[in-house]
Amino acid sequence: MGSLQLLMQGFTVALQPMNVLWVTIGGVLGTIIGMLPGLGPATGVAVLLPLTFTMGPVAALITMAGVYYGAMYGGSRASILINTPGDGAAIAASWDGYPMSQNGRAESALAISAIASFIGGTIATVFMVFVAVPVSRFALKFGPAEYFLLYVFALTATAVMSEGNRIKGFITMIIGLMISTIGTDPQSGVERFTFGLMSLQGGIDFLIVIIAVFALGEVLKSFKKINEGKKKMQTKFGRIWISKKDWKLSAGAIFRSSPLGFIIGVLPGAGGTIASIMAYNTQKQLSKEPEMFGKGAVDGVAAPESANNAASVGALIPMLALGVPGSGTTAVMMGALIMLGMQPGPTLFQQQSTVVWGLIASMFVGNIILAIINIPMAGILVRVLSVPPKILYPVVLALTFIGTYALSNMTFHFFLLLIFGIMGYFLSKAKFPTSPMVLAVIVGTSMEQYFRRAYKIHNGDMGIFVASPLCKILIILTIGVIFLPLIQAKIKEFKQKRLATEK
């Protein structure tokens, strides 16, 4: 009942006219950014980040969250119409969404993706109402040692679950931790890795790394496509809605995939891509017509779309309640919160309850607004896909430099932006995941301070890191997540052998 009362208070904040306007602006911008191939929610929030510094904490969080889950809505548009997913979370939607479009059912595909996104996001927000407070209360039991091990677990999970080679994930994580040590040591006052440059004495602002890797890096990666023509797509649509038959086929998939997506979203490092693919595969196994998947199955669009929206809501819980960003986008949002003078973690719910519950309530409002935007106005919105890359990417490039200068009014940061943007480009080119690096840059300083604090409080006794039951659980979870891919591979191999013997 306490959570419901707090939620009602949150609605008094979220329904203020200016906050409704901000969530609408964030949702529309997020939908457009999600549609544009190569950008995605993390890039969108990073580019728009400087705009939030003039807002209050509530408006800033509401806008960024609107961009985040708005991008989840928009990502499937390019998947369905031109078979080019806006980001990783929209990949699964292309497997049946594009065949539906080819079969003359683009209207149904666009409608079911928006409906599934709305229901998935709303169900996940309901779960968040009842889960967030218990998680934050549990987090109050964490001391310096527990927080250090929690960060180790979160970074390890992000590195292991990133796309590509796990070793590469750990390498980029270590690079991020190294970057976080640059500057003056807050405890001893000793300069570290500043190369005699006064501009580096305060360290490297993690927001510069975020903007460089997610925005500038993506622009550099996309330059080779700048003169490519746009794929032909359907531009005239009939009534964007679904039949009763489509709803019957999709309802089960939506209500099964939403809780699955929420749970996966809460796990650090998992994110919308894993949630949508797992939901798709699960629905395919449960379907009465699995042979239709890949040929235009409507539940093949519904399952991943409800899961990735639910995952985006779930990913906010560890960021708000534990101060641990579980994805690239929540890392950017956490960075913005810190810049606004707020410290994500269990005390956030006590000290800034108006902000937190205003955000949660705004997500109910935002999902309704996005459903309205993405169904009746879908035919207008998809025209954004016809914007030529030679116009789009220079605009994004200009916004990255303007945003970087707005952070501190220092031209030196342009050099850092270029260095980390080029680094992000080459890491991406070599198939190194960049999310572990960005997360490590953000939490690296706190992680170091928690380690040193625990070490000093207990007079150099390393046993403090295995003393409490929480520490032992976190160590077991960290070891478990390292070996998780190996265990999954063995289970898959065992199933294949069993099927072979049965045949």
C-alpha positions, 0 to 999 in steps of 0.5 A: 500500500505504501508503494501505491500511495507513493505512486499516487504522489508521483502522478501529481508530479508526472501529470503536471503540464510541463512534465507531460510535455517533456515526456511527449517530447522525449517519446517522440524524439526517442521513437525517431532516434530508434527508427534511424539505423545505427543510432539507438537509445544510448546514442540518442540519450547521449546526444540529447544529454546536454539539453537536460542540464537546464532542466530540473531533475524530474524533467531531465529524468522523465525526458531521458526515460521517454527517449529510452523507451520511445526508442524501443517503440521506434526500433521496430519500424525500420526492421519491419519496413526496410529490414534494417533494425534501428538497434540490437533490441529490434533485430528479432522484430525483423525476422517476422516483421519484414516478411509480414511487410513483404506479404502486404501486412505492414499495417498489422506488423506496425500495429502489433509492434506498438500494441505489444510495446505498450502492454510490455512497458505497462506490465513492467512498470507495474512490476517496478512499482512493487519491486523498486522499494524492496530492492532499495531497502535490501540495498541499505544492507550493503557496506563498502565491501558489498558495493565493491563486489556488486560493481565487480559482478555488474561489470563482469556480467556486462562483459560476459553478456556483451555481443562478441568475444567474452575476452574482448568484453573484459579487455574493454572493461579493463580499458574503462577502469584505466581511464577512470583512474586518470586525474587527482587521487581523491584520497591522497591528492596525488596526480595519476596519468595526467602527463603534466596537463592541468586539464586532466587533473580533474580526471576525464568526465565520463559524459565525454566518453559516453558522447564520444563512444555512443554518438561520435563513434557511431557517426564515424562508423556510418560515414562509409554509408553516407552516399548509399541510397535509401532502401525502398519502403512502403509509404502509403498505409491503410488502417493501422490495426490488427484483426481479432485473429491476430490478437488471439495469436499474439495475446499469449506471446505478449503476456508471457514475454513481458515478465521475461523481458522485465526479469532479463532487464533487471540483470546487469549486462543483459538488456533488450537484445537478449530479452527480445531474442529469448522471447522470440525463441521461447514463443517459437518453441511454444507456438502451434505453428513454429514453421510459420516463424521467419515467414511472417508470424504475427506472434513472432513480432509481438513476443520480442517487442513486448520483451524489449520494452519490458527490459528497458523498464527493468534496466532502470531498477538496478540503476535507481535502487543500487546505483549500478547501471545495467546497460549503456543507456542506463549508464548515460542516465546515471551519469546525468543524475550525478551531474544534476547532484543526485546519487543513484542508490538506495538513499535516492528513494528516501531523499528524492522520492518525488523524483523517483516516483514522478519518473515511475508515474511518468512511464505509465503516462509515456506508454499511453502517449507513445501508443497514440503516437505509434499507431495513428501517426505511424504513417507520418513517423516512418517518413523519417526513414527517408532522411538521407544519411548525408544530412542526418550524420552531420547534424548528429556530429554537430550536436556531439560537439555542441553538447561536449562544449556545453559540459564545461566550456573547455575546447580541450574536451574537443580533443578528448571527444575525438580521441575517444570517438576514434577509439570507439570506432576502432573498437567497434570495427574490431568487434570489441563491445564498448558498453563494458568500457563505458560502464567501467568509466562511470563506476570505476572511481566509486569502485576504487573508493569502496575497495580502499574504504573497506580495506582501510576500515578493517586495517588491511584485512582482505578477509572483509571481502568474504566476511558477510553472507552478501559478499559470498553470494556476490562472489558466487554470482560473479563466478557463475556468470563467468561460466554461464556461457560454457554451461549454456553451451554444454546444455545445448550440446546435451540436448542436440545429442539426445535429439540425435539418439531419439531419431 
